[in-house]
């Protein structure tokens, strides 16, 4: 699919991390964590794993900015939060928003990973998107309360 897009004269391939938004399918990370906490289902947590969470509204704003500029044509780019979060941080944020504790089974597995967002840093700054310490909780509260 990416090859087809790149072969188009105005092609732009956008790669995304975990996107938070309304009406998320139940098998997405945040929806599954939210459901498990609400239902009291045990969550198997890979203690060393990280995930990158971004609000769908920020994806739309960044992508819209990009497609309006011819300089982004024929590119492949990551649209992601500049900071990935530990899985436990994500679970704790969902717990905080829901006011309910998760039932956890901690597993010594997983690994952190970073996503290179250097190409979109000027866009993030131009749009004044605040990927601050409260971004994760704000985003979770917006869609999973």
C-alpha positions in Angstrom: 0.0 0.0 0.0 2.8 2.4 0.9 4.4 1.8 -2.5 1.2 2.7 -4.3 1.0 6.0 -2.4 4.6 6.8 -2.9 4.3 6.1 -6.6 1.5 8.8 -6.9 2.8 12.3 -7.9 1.5 13.8 -4.7 2.0 10.8 -2.4 2.5 11.2 1.3 2.8 8.1 3.6 2.0 8.9 7.2 2.8 6.4 9.9 0.9 6.5 13.2 1.3 5.2 16.7 -1.6 4.4 19.1 -4.3 7.0 18.2 -6.8 8.0 20.8 -10.2 9.0 19.5 -13.9 8.6 19.7 -15.6 5.3 18.9 -12.3 3.4 19.1 -12.6 -0.4 18.2 -12.5 -2.5 21.4 -9.2 -4.1 20.5 -7.2 -0.9 20.5 -4.8 -0.3 23.4 -6.7 2.4 25.3 -10.1 1.0 24.7 -9.0 -2.4 25.9 -7.3 -1.0 29.0 -10.4 1.1 29.8 -12.7 -1.8 29.3 -10.5 -4.1 31.4 -10.4 -1.6 34.3 -14.2 -1.0 34.2 -14.9 -4.7 34.1 -12.3 -5.8 36.6 -10.6 -8.1 34.0 -7.0 -8.8 34.7 -4.5 -7.0 32.4 -1.3 -8.7 31.5 1.2 -5.9 31.6 4.6 -6.1 29.9 6.5 -4.0 32.5 9.3 -2.9 30.1 7.1 -1.9 27.1 6.3 1.6 26.0 3.7 2.9 23.7 3.2 6.2 21.9 -0.2 7.9 22.3 -1.5 10.7 20.2 -4.9 12.4 20.0 -6.6 12.0 16.7 -7.3 15.7 16.6 -3.6 16.4 16.7 -3.0 13.8 13.9 -5.6 15.7 11.8 -4.0 19.1 12.5 -0.5 17.9 11.7 -1.5 16.0 8.6 -3.7 18.9 7.3 -0.7 21.2 7.7 1.5 18.8 5.8 -0.8 18.1 2.8 -1.2 21.9 2.3 2.5 22.2 1.5 4.0 20.8 -1.7 7.3 20.2 0.1 5.7 17.2 1.9 4.7 15.4 -1.3 6.6 12.1 -2.0 7.6 11.7 1.6 7.2 9.1 4.4 6.8 10.6 7.8 5.9 9.6 11.4 3.1 11.6 13.1 3.5 10.8 16.7 3.9 12.2 20.2 7.6 13.2 20.8 7.5 11.1 24.0 6.5 7.5 24.4 5.0 6.4 27.7 5.7 3.3 29.9 2.7 1.0 29.8 2.3 1.4 33.6 2.1 5.2 33.1 -0.7 4.7 30.6 -2.6 2.3 32.9 -2.2 4.7 35.8 -3.6 7.6 33.7 -6.6 5.5 32.7 -7.1 4.5 36.4 -6.9 8.2 37.4 -9.5 9.2 34.7 -11.9 6.4 35.6 -11.4 6.6 39.4 -10.9 2.8 39.5 -7.9 0.6 40.0 -6.8 -2.0 37.4 -6.3 -5.7 38.2 -2.8 -6.4 37.0 -0.5 -9.3 36.2 3.0 -7.9 35.8 5.2 -9.7 33.3 8.9 -9.1 32.8 8.7 -8.6 29.1 8.6 -5.8 26.5 11.0 -3.2 25.5 10.9 0.6 25.0 11.0 2.1 21.5 11.3 5.6 20.2 9.7 7.1 17.2 11.6 9.7 15.2 9.4 12.8 14.9 12.2 15.2 14.1 10.6 15.9 10.6 7.4 17.2 12.2 8.9 19.2 15.2 8.6 22.5 13.3 4.9 21.7 12.6 4.2 20.8 16.2 5.8 24.1 17.2 3.9 26.1 14.6 0.6 24.6 15.6 1.5 25.0 19.3 0.6 21.5 20.2 1.4 20.9 23.9 2.9 17.4 24.4 3.4 18.3 28.0 3.3 16.1 31.2 -0.5 16.2 31.2 -1.1 15.4 27.5 -1.6 11.6 28.2 -4.2 12.2 30.9 -6.0 15.0 29.0 -6.2 12.8 25.9 -7.5 9.7 27.8 -10.1 11.9 29.7 -11.3 13.3 26.4 -12.2 9.9 24.9 -12.3 7.2 27.5 -14.2 8.8 30.5 
